[in-house]
Amino acid sequence: MHPIRAARTAQHHAVRAITTRGLAHPLTLALLAVAATAAARAWDAGHPVTETHLAPAREAPPLMPNRQAGRRG
């Protein structure tokens, strides 16, 4: 299986396990470990992280008025 496809599939299974069983369930933790390993293998194969995530890149939201650049407080 292609490394990107494996990483996406593992991530999908891990998210479904979180939704149905919760984050602390042993199966969820195992699937998260598999997803992390698959993502690392894809990275080692030369694929950027953006190929793993299908969501389009978005611009950052504008800063709040009290957090404008160059202003403290």
Secondary structure, DSSP 4 states (H G I P E B T S, - for coil): --HHHHHHHHHHHHHHHHHHH-TTSHHHHHHHHHHHHHHHHHHHTT--GGGT--SPP-PPPPPPGGG-TT---
